[in-house]
Amino acid sequence: MQSAIELKNIKRSFKNHFWQRKREVLKGISLEIRTGEVFGFIGPNGAGKTTTIKIITGLIEPDSGSVSIFGMNPHSLKAKQRIGFLPESPYFYEHLTGYEFLNIHARLGNLCNHKEKTVTLLERVGLKDSLNVQLRFYSRGMLQRIGIAQAMIGSPELLILDEPLTGLDPIGRKEIKDLILAEKDKGTTIFFSSHILPDAEAVCDRIGIVIEGQIREIGDLSALLKKGLSADKISLEDWFVEQVQRETEDVRTDE
């Protein structure tokens, strides 16, 4: 079966100012995301999650390594047509209504019946009653919902969601998690980046733990929990904290 995403030994460095030395953010990331799965990309702040996503979507180039989307170059039009993307900090045209914003994206994607699809999708993300309200009057959670709707507008085969549950209340989080699982049931592959561990535990088939720009663990969630936790620890959150603390101790020891 062809992989939805394949990364091989991805490295990327940045520097904040021209006189500073480059800081290596990604130190050889290798991943294979299977078609039809929900894959959780988990790590603390600054671990390299968003940088990895920008490389997958073709927004930035790696210093070295290779990326493929369904076996294609991520810069190719055919690859991009199969992807829906929600960035961590999306930008919205605040004077457009929810309907206008989503309908523009539907028309840009050259979708048939774009008006009908726009209304249907707004209903799916819980915004049908706010479709004629300008985005500047949307709450943080409502903006997150419209961002998810934008990512889904073309019925993509691959959804890349960077912190998709940020800003949502408990009801909204439950609704969006149910939406993600419904997309999985349709055969959509979902790359789910988050540091909200209980949410990842609720929806993901497999997870990859990234710490300091390197994959530390990857595999089926149930197998990783059995492997890494002592008898009195049963959650992904406990397991993750255990891994990060161990890495921190190792760094201090090396120093």
N, C-alpha and C positions, 0 to 999 in steps of 0.2 A: 504494500500500500504506500502511495506517495505521501511524503510528509507535507504538512501545511506550512511549517516554518523549519528551516535548518540553518543553524549558525555553527560555523567551524572556526574555533580559535580566534574569536573577535577581540581585538585590542584597540583601545582608544585613550588618548591622552589629551589634556587641556592645560592651558595656563591662563591665569587671570590678567596678567600684565606681560608686556613683551620682554621685560627684564627678568622675569621669574622663570625658573625651570618648569618644564612641563610636569604635571601630576598625572600619573597613570590611573585612570578611572576604571577601565575594563582591562583585565589581565589574562585574557585568553578564555572568553566565554564560548562554550560549546553546548548547543541545545538542539533537540529534535522534538517538535510538537506534532503529535499524531492528528490526522484528520478526524474530526468529530468529537474531540475531547475538550474538556475545560481544564486548562493548565494554569496553575497558580504560580506566579513569579513573585516570590516573597523575599523581603529583605528590609533592613533598617534604613532610615533616611541616609542618603549619600552612598548607598551600596552600589549604585550603577543601574538601577531599574529603568529609569526614564531615558538614560543614554542608550541603553540596549534597545528600547522601543523606538527611539528616533532612528537608530541604524536599521532596524527591521522595516520601518516605513519609508526609508530612503531620505529622511530629512537631513541626516548627516552621514558622512562616510566613515567607515572604520579606518584606522591606521593600517591594519592588516587583518587577514581572515576573509571569510566568504559568507554571503547571505543568499538564501533562496526562498522564494515564496511559491509554493506549489511547483517547485522545480524551476522557477523563472527568476530573472533578475528583478529585485524589488523596484527598480526604476522603470520597468516596462509598463506600458499602459495596460496590458492584459493582466498583469499582477495587481496593479492598483485598482482595477475594476472589480476585483474579487475581495477587497479589503474594506471594512468599516473601522473607523478609528475615533476614539474619544481620548484626547490628550488630557494630561493632568490639570492643566489650567487653560481651558478653552476660551476663545474670544467670541463674544456675541455682539451682533448689531442691535443695540439696545432700543432703537426706535422702530424696529420691526415687531410685528406681533408674532406669537408663536407659530401661527399658521403660515405667515409670510416667510419667516425664516426657514421653516422646514420645506415649504413649497419651492423656494429658490434652490435648495439642495436637490430636491427631486427633479426639477427642470434641468439643472446642471448635469445631472446623471442621465438625462434624456429618458426618463421613465414614462411609460405609458400610464394613462389614468392617474397622473400625478396628484390631482386634487383629491381623489378618493383615497389614494395611498397615504397622503399627508394626514387626513382626518383620522383614518384607521390607526395610524401609528401614534398620533397624539392621544388617542383613546387608550392604546396599549400601555403608554407610559404614564397614564393618569392625568393628562392635561387637556382633555376634551373641553372641559368647562372654561379653560383659560386660553383657548386658541385665538381669540380676538383681542387678547391683552398684550400690550407692548412688553417686550422683554425687560425693560428698565423697571417694571413693576413686579417682576418675578422674584420670588425668594431664592436663596442659595440652593435649596433643594429642588425647586422648580427648574432652575437653570441647569442643574445636573441632569434632570429628567430630559430636558429638551436636547442636551448634548448627547445623551444616550440614543435618543430618537434620531438625531442627525447621523450617528454612526450606523444605525440600522436601516436607513431610508432606502438603500439600494438592494436590500435582502442579501448582504454579502455572505460569502462562504467562510470568511475569517473575520471575526470581531476582535479588535485589539483595544482593550479597555484599561486605561491607566488611572487607578484609584477611582473606580466608577461609583462607589457608594459614599464618597465624601460629601458632607453637607446634608445628607438625607436623615430624616427622623426614623424611628424604629419601624413605623408602618411602611415608609418609603423604601427602606432597606429590604424589608421582606418582599415587597412587590417587585423590586428590581432583581433580587435573587431568584424569585420565581420566573421572571422574564428571561434571565440568563439560562435557567434550566430548561425553559420551554424552547429557546433557540437551540440548545444542545439536542433536544429531542427531535428537532427538525434536521439535524445533521450539521449544524453550524459549528465550526471550530472556534473556541474562545480562548484568547490569551489574556489572563486576568492578573494584572499587577496590583499589589496591595501591600500595606503593612497592617491592615485590619484583619487579624488572624482568624477570629471566629467566623467572619464572612467567607474567607477563603476555604476554611474547613467545611463550610456548609455547601459549597457549590463545586469544588474542584475534584477532578479525578486523580490528577497527579500534581505534584508541586516541585519547584526548584527553589532551593534556598541560596540566595546570593549575598555574600558578605565580602566587603572590601574588594569588589570587582571580580570575584571568583565564585563559581558554583561550588558550594560545599556539600550539598546533598541534592539528589534528584530521584524521584520515583513515586510509586503509588503511595497515597497518603496513609493508608492503613499499615502498610509495610514499614514506612518510615517511623510511624509512631511506636510500633512494636519494637523496632530496632533501637530507638534512641531514648525511650523513656523508662524510668524506673517504675515500680509497681504502683506508687502513689501519685503518678502523673499521667493524665489521660488525654490532655488536650494538645492541639497544635501550638497554642500559645505557650504552654509550659515547655514543650519540646524546643520551640524556636528560641525562647529566652535562654534555655540551657546551651544551645549551640552558640549564640552570640557571646554569652559569658565565657564559654570555653575559648572562643577565638580571641577575645580581649585578653584573657590570661596568657594565651600563647604569645601574643604580640608583646606583652610586658616582659615575658620571660626572655624573648629574643633580644629585647633592648638591654 
